[in-house]
Amino acid sequence: MSFDKKPEDELIDESCCFDEGNVRKSHHSERIKSNLVARLNRIEGQVRGLKGLIERDTYCDDVINQISATQSALNSVAKVLLEGHLKTCVVDRIKEGDFEVLDEVLVTIQKLMKK
């Protein structure tokens, strides 16, 4: 079975997570960082736009639709990060015998699904 590649497929690092002392960190390529920051900048603009809609007494349904679009954009960023995390960090930790990472990912997914 083969799946079509999505644009997000190009946004996966070969290796993204590491420990620095007692602190876990991520390392993303400049291309991926740039893409994620650009997405977040657009989301930041959407949030500022929402504020303006409220200040201008825009019709509630229109504001709610814009909120939905903003949430979708944030979910898209989370999906890119989660996919990269699963394909690199989680796989690496499982290969090292660290199966606690599965519980960690399940908690993260539960948090994402609550929203």
Secondary structure, 3 states (H helix, E strand, C coil): CCCCCCHHHHHCCCCCEEEECCEEEECCCHHHHHHHHHHHHHHHHHHHHHHHHHHCCCCHHHHHHHHHHHHHHHHHHHHHHHHHHHHHHHHHHHHCCCCHHHHHHHHHHHHHHHC
